[in-house]
Amino acid sequence: MRNVLGKQPPSTLRTEVSTEEIAASISPVLASACRQWVQHLVDGGETLEDCDDVHLFLEALFLHWMEALSWLGQTSESIAQNKMLV
């Protein structure tokens, strides 16, 4: 999911990209998963442990997840999601 829109340079602003282009690159299912997985984890009562699946996911894909949320206009919400993981 790195550089999901293939924008060069990577400093391309979200306002420079159409909503249609973002939607074509990030499916509705992926967008929903990016927005909601943390809440589902919390609602399920999961406890986080070193080297568990969540830890490994974040270690490998945290920046990609943040990139997707940024393209989706969810930057502020990503901060709240990260706080829920603590």
PyMOL Python script that loads the backbone (N, CA, C, O; Angstrom):
from pymol import cmd

cmd.read_pdbstr("""\
ATOM      1  N   MET A   1       0.823  -1.177   0.000  1.00  0.00           N
ATOM      2  CA  MET A   1       0.000   0.000   0.000  1.00  0.00           C
ATOM      3  C   MET A   1       0.879   1.257   0.000  1.00  0.00           C
ATOM      4  O   MET A   1       0.343   2.365   0.029  1.00  0.00           O
ATOM      5  N   ARG A   2       2.164   1.128  -0.031  1.00  0.00           N
ATOM      6  CA  ARG A   2       3.063   2.269  -0.040  1.00  0.00           C
ATOM      7  C   ARG A   2       2.848   3.097  -1.297  1.00  0.00           C
ATOM      8  O   ARG A   2       2.738   2.560  -2.399  1.00  0.00           O
ATOM      9  N   ASN A   3       2.790   4.418  -1.117  1.00  0.00           N
ATOM     10  CA  ASN A   3       2.550   5.338  -2.216  1.00  0.00           C
ATOM     11  C   ASN A   3       1.337   4.853  -3.029  1.00  0.00           C
ATOM     12  O   ASN A   3       1.413   4.649  -4.240  1.00  0.00           O
ATOM     13  N   VAL A   4       0.229   4.679  -2.318  1.00  0.00           N
ATOM     14  CA  VAL A   4      -0.951   4.040  -2.896  1.00  0.00           C
ATOM     15  C   VAL A   4      -1.457   4.703  -4.164  1.00  0.00           C
ATOM     16  O   VAL A   4      -2.028   4.031  -5.023  1.00  0.00           O
ATOM     17  N   LEU A   5      -1.263   5.989  -4.299  1.00  0.00           N
ATOM     18  CA  LEU A   5      -1.732   6.658  -5.509  1.00  0.00           C
ATOM     19  C   LEU A   5      -0.632   6.799  -6.549  1.00  0.00           C
ATOM     20  O   LEU A   5      -0.877   7.293  -7.649  1.00  0.00           O
ATOM     21  N   GLY A   6       0.580   6.369  -6.207  1.00  0.00           N
ATOM     22  CA  GLY A   6       1.692   6.454  -7.147  1.00  0.00           C
ATOM     23  C   GLY A   6       2.077   7.883  -7.484  1.00  0.00           C
ATOM     24  O   GLY A   6       2.571   8.159  -8.577  1.00  0.00           O
ATOM     25  N   LYS A   7       1.854   8.773  -6.559  1.00  0.00           N
ATOM     26  CA  LYS A   7       2.134  10.188  -6.815  1.00  0.00           C
ATOM     27  C   LYS A   7       3.625  10.477  -6.737  1.00  0.00           C
ATOM     28  O   LYS A   7       4.309  10.062  -5.801  1.00  0.00           O
ATOM     29  N   GLN A   8       4.101  11.177  -7.715  1.00  0.00           N
ATOM     30  CA  GLN A   8       5.483  11.645  -7.745  1.00  0.00           C
ATOM     31  C   GLN A   8       5.461  13.143  -7.909  1.00  0.00           C
ATOM     32  O   GLN A   8       4.808  13.604  -8.845  1.00  0.00           O
ATOM     33  N   PRO A   9       6.079  13.911  -7.130  1.00  0.00           N
ATOM     34  CA  PRO A   9       6.828  13.484  -5.946  1.00  0.00           C
ATOM     35  C   PRO A   9       5.878  13.076  -4.813  1.00  0.00           C
ATOM     36  O   PRO A   9       4.695  13.415  -4.833  1.00  0.00           O
ATOM     37  N   PRO A  10       6.404  12.355  -3.841  1.00  0.00           N
ATOM     38  CA  PRO A  10       5.572  11.929  -2.713  1.00  0.00           C
ATOM     39  C   PRO A  10       4.989  13.097  -1.917  1.00  0.00           C
ATOM     40  O   PRO A  10       4.082  12.902  -1.109  1.00  0.00           O
ATOM     41  N   SER A  11       5.496  14.290  -2.137  1.00  0.00           N
ATOM     42  CA  SER A  11       4.996  15.462  -1.408  1.00  0.00           C
ATOM     43  C   SER A  11       3.728  16.050  -2.038  1.00  0.00           C
ATOM     44  O   SER A  11       3.286  17.128  -1.640  1.00  0.00           O
ATOM     45  N   THR A  12       3.145  15.358  -3.006  1.00  0.00           N
ATOM     46  CA  THR A  12       1.903  15.817  -3.634  1.00  0.00           C
ATOM     47  C   THR A  12       0.841  16.011  -2.555  1.00  0.00           C
ATOM     48  O   THR A  12       0.638  15.140  -1.708  1.00  0.00           O
ATOM     49  N   LEU A  13       0.179  17.140  -2.593  1.00  0.00           N
ATOM     50  CA  LEU A  13      -0.846  17.447  -1.604  1.00  0.00           C
ATOM     51  C   LEU A  13      -2.161  16.751  -1.934  1.00  0.00           C
ATOM     52  O   LEU A  13      -2.478  16.510  -3.099  1.00  0.00           O
ATOM     53  N   ARG A  14      -2.908  16.438  -0.900  1.00  0.00           N
ATOM     54  CA  ARG A  14      -4.202  15.798  -1.088  1.00  0.00           C
ATOM     55  C   ARG A  14      -5.126  16.689  -1.928  1.00  0.00           C
ATOM     56  O   ARG A  14      -5.925  16.187  -2.718  1.00  0.00           O
ATOM     57  N   THR A  15      -5.016  17.977  -1.760  1.00  0.00           N
ATOM     58  CA  THR A  15      -5.866  18.906  -2.507  1.00  0.00           C
ATOM     59  C   THR A  15      -5.535  18.938  -3.999  1.00  0.00           C
ATOM     60  O   THR A  15      -6.301  19.485  -4.792  1.00  0.00           O
ATOM     61  N   GLU A  16      -4.409  18.360  -4.379  1.00  0.00           N
ATOM     62  CA  GLU A  16      -4.004  18.294  -5.780  1.00  0.00           C
ATOM     63  C   GLU A  16      -4.488  17.018  -6.471  1.00  0.00           C
ATOM     64  O   GLU A  16      -4.208  16.800  -7.650  1.00  0.00           O
ATOM     65  N   VAL A  17      -5.207  16.185  -5.738  1.00  0.00           N
ATOM     66  CA  VAL A  17      -5.659  14.896  -6.261  1.00  0.00           C
ATOM     67  C   VAL A  17      -7.186  14.836  -6.172  1.00  0.00           C
ATOM     68  O   VAL A  17      -7.773  15.210  -5.156  1.00  0.00           O
ATOM     69  N   SER A  18      -7.806  14.370  -7.225  1.00  0.00           N
ATOM     70  CA  SER A  18      -9.270  14.305  -7.244  1.00  0.00           C
ATOM     71  C   SER A  18      -9.793  13.187  -6.339  1.00  0.00           C
ATOM     72  O   SER A  18      -9.118  12.188  -6.092  1.00  0.00           O
ATOM     73  N   THR A  19     -10.997  13.389  -5.866  1.00  0.00           N
ATOM     74  CA  THR A  19     -11.667  12.377  -5.053  1.00  0.00           C
ATOM     75  C   THR A  19     -11.819  11.077  -5.838  1.00  0.00           C
ATOM     76  O   THR A  19     -11.715   9.989  -5.274  1.00  0.00           O
ATOM     77  N   GLU A  20     -12.061  11.195  -7.124  1.00  0.00           N
ATOM     78  CA  GLU A  20     -12.225  10.012  -7.970  1.00  0.00           C
ATOM     79  C   GLU A  20     -10.933   9.200  -8.050  1.00  0.00           C
ATOM     80  O   GLU A  20     -10.962   7.970  -8.018  1.00  0.00           O
ATOM     81  N   GLU A  21      -9.803   9.896  -8.153  1.00  0.00           N
ATOM     82  CA  GLU A  21      -8.519   9.199  -8.220  1.00  0.00           C
ATOM     83  C   GLU A  21      -8.223   8.472  -6.908  1.00  0.00           C
ATOM     84  O   GLU A  21      -7.701   7.357  -6.909  1.00  0.00           O
ATOM     85  N   ILE A  22      -8.561   9.111  -5.800  1.00  0.00           N
ATOM     86  CA  ILE A  22      -8.362   8.469  -4.498  1.00  0.00           C
ATOM     87  C   ILE A  22      -9.257   7.238  -4.392  1.00  0.00           C
ATOM     88  O   ILE A  22      -8.808   6.174  -3.967  1.00  0.00           O
ATOM     89  N   ALA A  23     -10.518   7.385  -4.777  1.00  0.00           N
ATOM     90  CA  ALA A  23     -11.465   6.267  -4.711  1.00  0.00           C
ATOM     91  C   ALA A  23     -11.052   5.112  -5.619  1.00  0.00           C
ATOM     92  O   ALA A  23     -11.298   3.950  -5.297  1.00  0.00           O
ATOM     93  N   ALA A  24     -10.426   5.426  -6.750  1.00  0.00           N
ATOM     94  CA  ALA A  24      -9.969   4.376  -7.665  1.00  0.00           C
ATOM     95  C   ALA A  24      -8.774   3.613  -7.098  1.00  0.00           C
ATOM     96  O   ALA A  24      -8.543   2.460  -7.462  1.00  0.00           O
ATOM     97  N   SER A  25      -8.023   4.246  -6.218  1.00  0.00           N
ATOM     98  CA  SER A  25      -6.822   3.625  -5.656  1.00  0.00           C
ATOM     99  C   SER A  25      -7.064   2.950  -4.317  1.00  0.00           C
ATOM    100  O   SER A  25      -6.364   2.005  -3.955  1.00  0.00           O
ATOM    101  N   ILE A  26      -8.058   3.438  -3.584  1.00  0.00           N
ATOM    102  CA  ILE A  26      -8.375   2.877  -2.265  1.00  0.00           C
ATOM    103  C   ILE A  26      -9.836   2.448  -2.307  1.00  0.00           C
ATOM    104  O   ILE A  26     -10.739   3.283  -2.269  1.00  0.00           O
ATOM    105  N   SER A  27     -10.060   1.148  -2.385  1.00  0.00           N
ATOM    106  CA  SER A  27     -11.424   0.627  -2.506  1.00  0.00           C
ATOM    107  C   SER A  27     -12.247   0.984  -1.269  1.00  0.00           C
ATOM    108  O   SER A  27     -11.685   1.251  -0.206  1.00  0.00           O
ATOM    109  N   PRO A  28     -13.574   0.990  -1.403  1.00  0.00           N
ATOM    110  CA  PRO A  28     -14.425   1.263  -0.243  1.00  0.00           C
ATOM    111  C   PRO A  28     -14.185   0.279   0.910  1.00  0.00           C
ATOM    112  O   PRO A  28     -14.248   0.660   2.079  1.00  0.00           O
ATOM    113  N   VAL A  29     -13.914  -0.967   0.579  1.00  0.00           N
ATOM    114  CA  VAL A  29     -13.663  -1.975   1.621  1.00  0.00           C
ATOM    115  C   VAL A  29     -12.370  -1.653   2.370  1.00  0.00           C
ATOM    116  O   VAL A  29     -12.334  -1.699   3.600  1.00  0.00           O
ATOM    117  N   LEU A  30     -11.317  -1.328   1.632  1.00  0.00           N
ATOM    118  CA  LEU A  30     -10.047  -0.972   2.271  1.00  0.00           C
ATOM    119  C   LEU A  30     -10.193   0.312   3.078  1.00  0.00           C
ATOM    120  O   LEU A  30      -9.660   0.411   4.183  1.00  0.00           O
ATOM    121  N   ALA A  31     -10.906   1.292   2.541  1.00  0.00           N
ATOM    122  CA  ALA A  31     -11.120   2.552   3.259  1.00  0.00           C
ATOM    123  C   ALA A  31     -11.841   2.291   4.578  1.00  0.00           C
ATOM    124  O   ALA A  31     -11.467   2.839   5.615  1.00  0.00           O
ATOM    125  N   SER A  32     -12.862   1.462   4.537  1.00  0.00           N
ATOM    126  CA  SER A  32     -13.606   1.125   5.749  1.00  0.00           C
ATOM    127  C   SER A  32     -12.713   0.412   6.758  1.00  0.00           C
ATOM    128  O   SER A  32     -12.756   0.718   7.950  1.00  0.00           O
ATOM    129  N   ALA A  33     -11.912  -0.528   6.293  1.00  0.00           N
ATOM    130  CA  ALA A  33     -11.011  -1.252   7.188  1.00  0.00           C
ATOM    131  C   ALA A  33     -10.004  -0.304   7.828  1.00  0.00           C
ATOM    132  O   ALA A  33      -9.732  -0.400   9.024  1.00  0.00           O
ATOM    133  N   CYS A  34      -9.456   0.601   7.043  1.00  0.00           N
ATOM    134  CA  CYS A  34      -8.487   1.565   7.577  1.00  0.00           C
ATOM    135  C   CYS A  34      -9.106   2.439   8.655  1.00  0.00           C
ATOM    136  O   CYS A  34      -8.460   2.776   9.647  1.00  0.00           O
ATOM    137  N   ARG A  35     -10.358   2.800   8.450  1.00  0.00           N
ATOM    138  CA  ARG A  35     -11.041   3.689   9.395  1.00  0.00           C
ATOM    139  C   ARG A  35     -11.516   2.979  10.653  1.00  0.00           C
ATOM    140  O   ARG A  35     -11.587   3.599  11.715  1.00  0.00           O
ATOM    141  N   GLN A  36     -11.842   1.693  10.559  1.00  0.00           N
ATOM    142  CA  GLN A  36     -12.588   1.058  11.643  1.00  0.00           C
ATOM    143  C   GLN A  36     -11.892  -0.068  12.389  1.00  0.00           C
ATOM    144  O   GLN A  36     -12.403  -0.507  13.419  1.00  0.00           O
ATOM    145  N   TRP A  37     -10.750  -0.557  11.921  1.00  0.00           N
ATOM    146  CA  TRP A  37     -10.196  -1.750  12.548  1.00  0.00           C
ATOM    147  C   TRP A  37      -9.817  -1.533  14.005  1.00  0.00           C
ATOM    148  O   TRP A  37      -9.962  -2.443  14.822  1.00  0.00           O
ATOM    149  N   VAL A  38      -9.334  -0.340  14.343  1.00  0.00           N
ATOM    150  CA  VAL A  38      -8.923  -0.092  15.733  1.00  0.00           C
ATOM    151  C   VAL A  38     -10.145  -0.135  16.644  1.00  0.00           C
ATOM    152  O   VAL A  38     -10.099  -0.732  17.719  1.00  0.00           O
ATOM    153  N   GLN A  39     -11.240   0.496  16.217  1.00  0.00           N
ATOM    154  CA  GLN A  39     -12.455   0.486  17.042  1.00  0.00           C
ATOM    155  C   GLN A  39     -12.969  -0.933  17.234  1.00  0.00           C
ATOM    156  O   GLN A  39     -13.403  -1.287  18.330  1.00  0.00           O
ATOM    157  N   HIS A  40     -12.928  -1.748  16.190  1.00  0.00           N
ATOM    158  CA  HIS A  40     -13.344  -3.146  16.314  1.00  0.00           C
ATOM    159  C   HIS A  40     -12.448  -3.894  17.288  1.00  0.00           C
ATOM    160  O   HIS A  40     -12.929  -4.714  18.071  1.00  0.00           O
ATOM    161  N   LEU A  41     -11.165  -3.622  17.248  1.00  0.00           N
ATOM    162  CA  LEU A  41     -10.219  -4.255  18.162  1.00  0.00           C
ATOM    163  C   LEU A  41     -10.558  -3.886  19.603  1.00  0.00           C
ATOM    164  O   LEU A  41     -10.605  -4.751  20.477  1.00  0.00           O
ATOM    165  N   VAL A  42     -10.792  -2.603  19.844  1.00  0.00           N
ATOM    166  CA  VAL A  42     -11.123  -2.123  21.189  1.00  0.00           C
ATOM    167  C   VAL A  42     -12.465  -2.703  21.642  1.00  0.00           C
ATOM    168  O   VAL A  42     -12.586  -3.181  22.770  1.00  0.00           O
ATOM    169  N   ASP A  43     -13.464  -2.663  20.771  1.00  0.00           N
ATOM    170  CA  ASP A  43     -14.790  -3.189  21.111  1.00  0.00           C
ATOM    171  C   ASP A  43     -14.738  -4.676  21.429  1.00  0.00           C
ATOM    172  O   ASP A  43     -15.535  -5.170  22.226  1.00  0.00           O
ATOM    173  N   GLY A  44     -13.807  -5.389  20.812  1.00  0.00           N
ATOM    174  CA  GLY A  44     -13.658  -6.822  21.057  1.00  0.00           C
ATOM    175  C   GLY A  44     -12.906  -7.144  22.328  1.00  0.00           C
ATOM    176  O   GLY A  44     -12.761  -8.314  22.681  1.00  0.00           O
ATOM    177  N   GLY A  45     -12.422  -6.120  23.028  1.00  0.00           N
ATOM    178  CA  GLY A  45     -11.732  -6.343  24.299  1.00  0.00           C
ATOM    179  C   GLY A  45     -10.333  -6.895  24.166  1.00  0.00           C
ATOM    180  O   GLY A  45      -9.786  -7.441  25.124  1.00  0.00           O
ATOM    181  N   GLU A  46      -9.746  -6.761  22.990  1.00  0.00           N
ATOM    182  CA  GLU A  46      -8.383  -7.271  22.786  1.00  0.00           C
ATOM    183  C   GLU A  46      -7.391  -6.531  23.668  1.00  0.00           C
ATOM    184  O   GLU A  46      -7.492  -5.320  23.865  1.00  0.00           O
ATOM    185  N   THR A  47      -6.446  -7.271  24.187  1.00  0.00           N
ATOM    186  CA  THR A  47      -5.324  -6.658  24.896  1.00  0.00           C
ATOM    187  C   THR A  47      -4.112  -6.752  23.992  1.00  0.00           C
ATOM    188  O   THR A  47      -3.920  -7.760  23.312  1.00  0.00           O
ATOM    189  N   LEU A  48      -3.311  -5.737  23.976  1.00  0.00           N
ATOM    190  CA  LEU A  48      -2.147  -5.696  23.097  1.00  0.00           C
ATOM    191  C   LEU A  48      -0.921  -6.214  23.826  1.00  0.00           C
ATOM    192  O   LEU A  48      -0.688  -5.890  24.990  1.00  0.00           O
ATOM    193  N   GLU A  49      -0.156  -7.009  23.137  1.00  0.00           N
ATOM    194  CA  GLU A  49       1.063  -7.607  23.682  1.00  0.00           C
ATOM    195  C   GLU A  49       2.200  -7.390  22.703  1.00  0.00           C
ATOM    196  O   GLU A  49       1.981  -7.271  21.497  1.00  0.00           O
ATOM    197  N   ASP A  50       3.411  -7.338  23.223  1.00  0.00           N
ATOM    198  CA  ASP A  50       4.566  -7.279  22.340  1.00  0.00           C
ATOM    199  C   ASP A  50       4.576  -8.515  21.448  1.00  0.00           C
ATOM    200  O   ASP A  50       4.326  -9.631  21.904  1.00  0.00           O
ATOM    201  N   CYS A  51       4.864  -8.300  20.194  1.00  0.00           N
ATOM    202  CA  CYS A  51       4.994  -9.356  19.182  1.00  0.00           C
ATOM    203  C   CYS A  51       3.676 -10.053  18.838  1.00  0.00           C
ATOM    204  O   CYS A  51       3.696 -11.107  18.202  1.00  0.00           O
ATOM    205  N   ASP A  52       2.529  -9.490  19.242  1.00  0.00           N
ATOM    206  CA  ASP A  52       1.263 -10.069  18.805  1.00  0.00           C
ATOM    207  C   ASP A  52       0.969  -9.590  17.384  1.00  0.00           C
ATOM    208  O   ASP A  52       1.752  -8.834  16.809  1.00  0.00           O
ATOM    209  N   ASP A  53      -0.146 -10.024  16.822  1.00  0.00           N
ATOM    210  CA  ASP A  53      -0.465  -9.685  15.434  1.00  0.00           C
ATOM    211  C   ASP A  53      -0.591  -8.176  15.215  1.00  0.00           C
ATOM    212  O   ASP A  53      -0.146  -7.663  14.188  1.00  0.00           O
ATOM    213  N   VAL A  54      -1.187  -7.469  16.163  1.00  0.00           N
ATOM    214  CA  VAL A  54      -1.339  -6.019  16.020  1.00  0.00           C
ATOM    215  C   VAL A  54       0.030  -5.352  16.033  1.00  0.00           C
ATOM    216  O   VAL A  54       0.303  -4.468  15.221  1.00  0.00           O
ATOM    217  N   HIS A  55       0.870  -5.766  16.935  1.00  0.00           N
ATOM    218  CA  HIS A  55       2.235  -5.217  17.015  1.00  0.00           C
ATOM    219  C   HIS A  55       2.976  -5.447  15.699  1.00  0.00           C
ATOM    220  O   HIS A  55       3.614  -4.534  15.175  1.00  0.00           O
ATOM    221  N   LEU A  56       2.894  -6.643  15.174  1.00  0.00           N
ATOM    222  CA  LEU A  56       3.587  -6.966  13.926  1.00  0.00           C
ATOM    223  C   LEU A  56       3.010  -6.175  12.751  1.00  0.00           C
ATOM    224  O   LEU A  56       3.749  -5.715  11.880  1.00  0.00           O
ATOM    225  N   PHE A  57       1.685  -6.023  12.735  1.00  0.00           N
ATOM    226  CA  PHE A  57       1.047  -5.211  11.694  1.00  0.00           C
ATOM    227  C   PHE A  57       1.552  -3.775  11.746  1.00  0.00           C
ATOM    228  O   PHE A  57       1.963  -3.215  10.730  1.00  0.00           O
ATOM    229  N   LEU A  58       1.518  -3.184  12.938  1.00  0.00           N
ATOM    230  CA  LEU A  58       1.949  -1.794  13.082  1.00  0.00           C
ATOM    231  C   LEU A  58       3.431  -1.627  12.748  1.00  0.00           C
ATOM    232  O   LEU A  58       3.832  -0.636  12.137  1.00  0.00           O
ATOM    233  N   GLU A  59       4.226  -2.592  13.149  1.00  0.00           N
ATOM    234  CA  GLU A  59       5.661  -2.534  12.869  1.00  0.00           C
ATOM    235  C   GLU A  59       5.920  -2.529  11.356  1.00  0.00           C
ATOM    236  O   GLU A  59       6.805  -1.824  10.872  1.00  0.00           O
ATOM    237  N   ALA A  60       5.150  -3.309  10.634  1.00  0.00           N
ATOM    238  CA  ALA A  60       5.374  -3.451   9.196  1.00  0.00           C
ATOM    239  C   ALA A  60       4.617  -2.415   8.358  1.00  0.00           C
ATOM    240  O   ALA A  60       5.115  -1.982   7.319  1.00  0.00           O
ATOM    241  N   LEU A  61       3.418  -2.012   8.801  1.00  0.00           N
ATOM    242  CA  LEU A  61       2.538  -1.261   7.913  1.00  0.00           C
ATOM    243  C   LEU A  61       1.993   0.044   8.484  1.00  0.00           C
ATOM    244  O   LEU A  61       1.105   0.647   7.882  1.00  0.00           O
ATOM    245  N   PHE A  62       2.499   0.491   9.622  1.00  0.00           N
ATOM    246  CA  PHE A  62       1.973   1.700  10.250  1.00  0.00           C
ATOM    247  C   PHE A  62       1.976   2.892   9.293  1.00  0.00           C
ATOM    248  O   PHE A  62       0.959   3.571   9.151  1.00  0.00           O
ATOM    249  N   LEU A  63       3.091   3.148   8.646  1.00  0.00           N
ATOM    250  CA  LEU A  63       3.174   4.315   7.758  1.00  0.00           C
ATOM    251  C   LEU A  63       2.249   4.184   6.557  1.00  0.00           C
ATOM    252  O   LEU A  63       1.711   5.185   6.085  1.00  0.00           O
ATOM    253  N   HIS A  64       2.057   2.983   6.061  1.00  0.00           N
ATOM    254  CA  HIS A  64       1.139   2.770   4.941  1.00  0.00           C
ATOM    255  C   HIS A  64      -0.305   3.040   5.369  1.00  0.00           C
ATOM    256  O   HIS A  64      -1.083   3.640   4.627  1.00  0.00           O
ATOM    257  N   TRP A  65      -0.648   2.587   6.574  1.00  0.00           N
ATOM    258  CA  TRP A  65      -1.977   2.835   7.123  1.00  0.00           C
ATOM    259  C   TRP A  65      -2.204   4.339   7.278  1.00  0.00           C
ATOM    260  O   TRP A  65      -3.266   4.852   6.925  1.00  0.00           O
ATOM    261  N   MET A  66      -1.196   5.043   7.811  1.00  0.00           N
ATOM    262  CA  MET A  66      -1.315   6.493   7.982  1.00  0.00           C
ATOM    263  C   MET A  66      -1.434   7.191   6.624  1.00  0.00           C
ATOM    264  O   MET A  66      -2.181   8.161   6.491  1.00  0.00           O
ATOM    265  N   GLU A  67      -0.706   6.708   5.624  1.00  0.00           N
ATOM    266  CA  GLU A  67      -0.797   7.290   4.282  1.00  0.00           C
ATOM    267  C   GLU A  67      -2.217   7.140   3.732  1.00  0.00           C
ATOM    268  O   GLU A  67      -2.790   8.092   3.203  1.00  0.00           O
ATOM    269  N   ALA A  68      -2.771   5.941   3.862  1.00  0.00           N
ATOM    270  CA  ALA A  68      -4.133   5.712   3.362  1.00  0.00           C
ATOM    271  C   ALA A  68      -5.129   6.614   4.080  1.00  0.00           C
ATOM    272  O   ALA A  68      -5.992   7.216   3.441  1.00  0.00           O
ATOM    273  N   LEU A  69      -5.018   6.712   5.402  1.00  0.00           N
ATOM    274  CA  LEU A  69      -5.925   7.586   6.150  1.00  0.00           C
ATOM    275  C   LEU A  69      -5.762   9.041   5.727  1.00  0.00           C
ATOM    276  O   LEU A  69      -6.740   9.786   5.663  1.00  0.00           O
ATOM    277  N   SER A  70      -4.552   9.436   5.445  1.00  0.00           N
ATOM    278  CA  SER A  70      -4.310  10.806   4.996  1.00  0.00           C
ATOM    279  C   SER A  70      -5.014  11.072   3.669  1.00  0.00           C
ATOM    280  O   SER A  70      -5.687  12.092   3.524  1.00  0.00           O
ATOM    281  N   TRP A  71      -4.868  10.169   2.699  1.00  0.00           N
ATOM    282  CA  TRP A  71      -5.545  10.330   1.409  1.00  0.00           C
ATOM    283  C   TRP A  71      -7.057  10.341   1.583  1.00  0.00           C
ATOM    284  O   TRP A  71      -7.771  10.988   0.817  1.00  0.00           O
ATOM    285  N   LEU A  72      -7.544   9.624   2.593  1.00  0.00           N
ATOM    286  CA  LEU A  72      -8.987   9.559   2.836  1.00  0.00           C
ATOM    287  C   LEU A  72      -9.497  10.756   3.633  1.00  0.00           C
ATOM    288  O   LEU A  72     -10.688  10.846   3.932  1.00  0.00           O
ATOM    289  N   GLY A  73      -8.599  11.670   3.974  1.00  0.00           N
ATOM    290  CA  GLY A  73      -8.998  12.852   4.742  1.00  0.00           C
ATOM    291  C   GLY A  73      -9.246  12.555   6.201  1.00  0.00           C
ATOM    292  O   GLY A  73     -10.023  13.252   6.854  1.00  0.00           O
ATOM    293  N   GLN A  74      -8.597  11.529   6.723  1.00  0.00           N
ATOM    294  CA  GLN A  74      -8.822  11.062   8.086  1.00  0.00           C
ATOM    295  C   GLN A  74      -7.616  11.293   8.994  1.00  0.00           C
ATOM    296  O   GLN A  74      -7.431  10.554   9.961  1.00  0.00           O
ATOM    297  N   THR A  75      -6.806  12.287   8.708  1.00  0.00           N
ATOM    298  CA  THR A  75      -5.582  12.503   9.495  1.00  0.00           C
ATOM    299  C   THR A  75      -5.894  12.756  10.963  1.00  0.00           C
ATOM    300  O   THR A  75      -5.266  12.153  11.833  1.00  0.00           O
ATOM    301  N   SER A  76      -6.841  13.625  11.255  1.00  0.00           N
ATOM    302  CA  SER A  76      -7.196  13.917  12.651  1.00  0.00           C
ATOM    303  C   SER A  76      -7.727  12.671  13.352  1.00  0.00           C
ATOM    304  O   SER A  76      -7.385  12.407  14.505  1.00  0.00           O
ATOM    305  N   GLU A  77      -8.551  11.917  12.663  1.00  0.00           N
ATOM    306  CA  GLU A  77      -9.109  10.704  13.247  1.00  0.00           C
ATOM    307  C   GLU A  77      -8.025   9.662  13.523  1.00  0.00           C
ATOM    308  O   GLU A  77      -8.153   8.859  14.447  1.00  0.00           O
ATOM    309  N   SER A  78      -6.957   9.677  12.718  1.00  0.00           N
ATOM    310  CA  SER A  78      -5.882   8.711  12.930  1.00  0.00           C
ATOM    311  C   SER A  78      -5.206   8.932  14.272  1.00  0.00           C
ATOM    312  O   SER A  78      -4.732   7.981  14.894  1.00  0.00           O
ATOM    313  N   ILE A  79      -5.157  10.174  14.721  1.00  0.00           N
ATOM    314  CA  ILE A  79      -4.558  10.462  16.033  1.00  0.00           C
ATOM    315  C   ILE A  79      -5.399   9.816  17.127  1.00  0.00           C
ATOM    316  O   ILE A  79      -4.859   9.193  18.041  1.00  0.00           O
ATOM    317  N   ALA A  80      -6.705   9.961  17.037  1.00  0.00           N
ATOM    318  CA  ALA A  80      -7.600   9.343  18.028  1.00  0.00           C
ATOM    319  C   ALA A  80      -7.463   7.821  17.999  1.00  0.00           C
ATOM    320  O   ALA A  80      -7.469   7.178  19.049  1.00  0.00           O
ATOM    321  N   GLN A  81      -7.340   7.243  16.807  1.00  0.00           N
ATOM    322  CA  GLN A  81      -7.193   5.788  16.707  1.00  0.00           C
ATOM    323  C   GLN A  81      -5.888   5.332  17.366  1.00  0.00           C
ATOM    324  O   GLN A  81      -5.864   4.315  18.058  1.00  0.00           O
ATOM    325  N   ASN A  82      -4.816   6.077  17.152  1.00  0.00           N
ATOM    326  CA  ASN A  82      -3.544   5.720  17.762  1.00  0.00           C
ATOM    327  C   ASN A  82      -3.614   5.798  19.286  1.00  0.00           C
ATOM    328  O   ASN A  82      -3.011   4.981  19.982  1.00  0.00           O
ATOM    329  N   LYS A  83      -4.343   6.773  19.796  1.00  0.00           N
ATOM    330  CA  LYS A  83      -4.503   6.896  21.244  1.00  0.00           C
ATOM    331  C   LYS A  83      -5.265   5.690  21.813  1.00  0.00           C
ATOM    332  O   LYS A  83      -4.987   5.255  22.930  1.00  0.00           O
ATOM    333  N   MET A  84      -6.224   5.150  21.047  1.00  0.00           N
ATOM    334  CA  MET A  84      -6.973   3.984  21.504  1.00  0.00           C
ATOM    335  C   MET A  84      -6.090   2.741  21.618  1.00  0.00           C
ATOM    336  O   MET A  84      -6.404   1.821  22.373  1.00  0.00           O
ATOM    337  N   LEU A  85      -4.993   2.718  20.873  1.00  0.00           N
ATOM    338  CA  LEU A  85      -4.114   1.556  20.891  1.00  0.00           C
ATOM    339  C   LEU A  85      -3.184   1.513  22.100  1.00  0.00           C
ATOM    340  O   LEU A  85      -2.568   0.486  22.385  1.00  0.00           O
ATOM    341  N   VAL A  86      -3.092   2.625  22.799  1.00  0.00           N
ATOM    342  CA  VAL A  86      -2.172   2.704  23.943  1.00  0.00           C
ATOM    343  C   VAL A  86      -2.742   1.996  25.127  1.00  0.00           C
ATOM    344  O   VAL A  86      -2.112   1.956  26.184  1.00  0.00           O
TER     345      VAL A  86
END
""", "prot")
cmd.dss("prot")
cmd.show_as("cartoon", "prot")
cmd.util.cbc("prot")
cmd.orient("prot")
